[in-house]
Amino acid sequence: MNRNHFSKWAGAAMLAAFVGAALLFGQTVVEKRAVAEIGPDGVQRVEVIGGSYYFEPNVIVVKVNVPVELRVRKESGATPHNMVLKAPEAGIDFSVSLSTKPTSITFTPTKTGKYPFECTHKLLFFKSHKDQGMHGVLEVVD
């Protein structure tokens, strides 16, 4: 094997190791924003998918004092996920296990602000799902 061929092979191996480590130990989170639209029944709805250490969308914008329905589900796979948001002072307080079948979370936000949500699962010595990128923000606006 000549030196040039070896250098290309070694470079490819290092790139593969770096990408693998990034996938295993955390990913860059890209903002995927959704602004809820109010339906004819006066309820604002957003569909949310949880998967391999992400929520999509991970920024959800809703209006204050208008009922919200989040339809949440997880992508297929054996890894358990949940969606947790604790802001009782704003009328938002839920913890739901995600399934491949959609589940509805309903609430009416009573206070504007930004409220973080996350997956609280963690496996042994690995980073938590939140630390691997499975988190987001519910933004309540006027």
N, C-alpha and C positions, 0 to 999 in steps of 0.2 A: 504494500500500500504506500503510495507516494505521500509526501508531506502535505500537499495541497488537498488531496482527497481526505486525508486524516483530519485536517483542519475543518473542512466542511462537515464531516461526520461528527466531530467533537462539538462544533457550534450547534448543530441540529440537536444533539443529545442535551446540551445545556439549555437550549430553548424549550425543549420538551419537559425537562425537569422544572424549569421556572413556571411554565404554564400549569403543570400538574400541581406544584406547590400552591400556586395562586388559587386553583380550584379547591384544593383541600383546606387551605388555611385562611381563605377569605377572598372575596371578590370585590371589585370596584362596583359600587352601586350607582346605576344610572337612573336619574329621575324620570319617572313615567307618571305624568300628571293626568288626572281626570276631573273635570268639573261636572258635578251632578246637574242633570236637567230635571225640572219639575214636571211630572206627568199630569195628565188631565185630572187625576184624582187628588192632586195637591201633594203627592209624595215624591221626593227626590230619590232617584235610584242610581246605584253604581254596582257593576259586577267586578269582583276581585278574585284573582287566582293566586294561590300560594303554591310555590314549587320548590325546586332545588335551591333553597336559601334566597328566595326573592318573594316579594309581593308585586303584583301588577294589577292596577297601578299602585305605586308606593307613595303618591301624594294625591289625596282625595280632597276636593274642595266642595263644601256644602254651605247652604245658607242657614243662619241662626233662626230658631223658632219655626222651622219647617220640618215635618217628619222626614226621616231618612230610612231607606231600606238598602242595606248592603247585602248583595247576593254573593256569598263566598263559597269557594270550593278549592280543592287542591288538585294538582296535576296527578296523573296516575303514578303509582310507585308505592313502595312499602314504608318510606320514611314518614313518621307521624309529624304533623304540623298543627299549630293552632294560631288563633288571632286574638290578641288580648289588648284591650284599651281600657284603662282605669282613669276616668275623669268624672267622678260623680258630681263634683261641683258644677259641671257643665251639662249634666243630664246624660252623660255617656259612660257606661260601665258594662263591659261585656268580656267574656272569655269563652271562646267557641273552638272546639276541636274541628279541624277541617277534614272533609270527606270528599270523595270524587263526585258525590251527589251534592248539588248546591243547597246551602242552608241560608235562611234569611235572618239578618240581625236588624232589628228595628229600634229606633230611638229618636228623640227630638232634642237636638242640641239647644241649650238655653243660654249659652255664653260664647262670644267670639273668642278666637284664639287658635293656637296650634297645639294639637294633642297627639303625642306619639303612640303608635301601635307597634306590636312586635309578635314574633313567635318566641315562646318562652322555653322551648325544648332544648335539651343539651344532652349529648352522649358522652358519658364518662369523662375522659381527659381532653376531648376535642373542644374547640370553640363552640359557644352556644350558637343556635340558629340565628339569633339577633346579631351576634358578632360576625357571622358569616354573610350578613347582608339582608337578613329577613326582618326588615323593619320599615316603617314609613310614618307619615304624618297625615292626620285628619285636620284640615284647616277649615275652621268655621268662620264665615264672613257675614257682613251685613247684607 
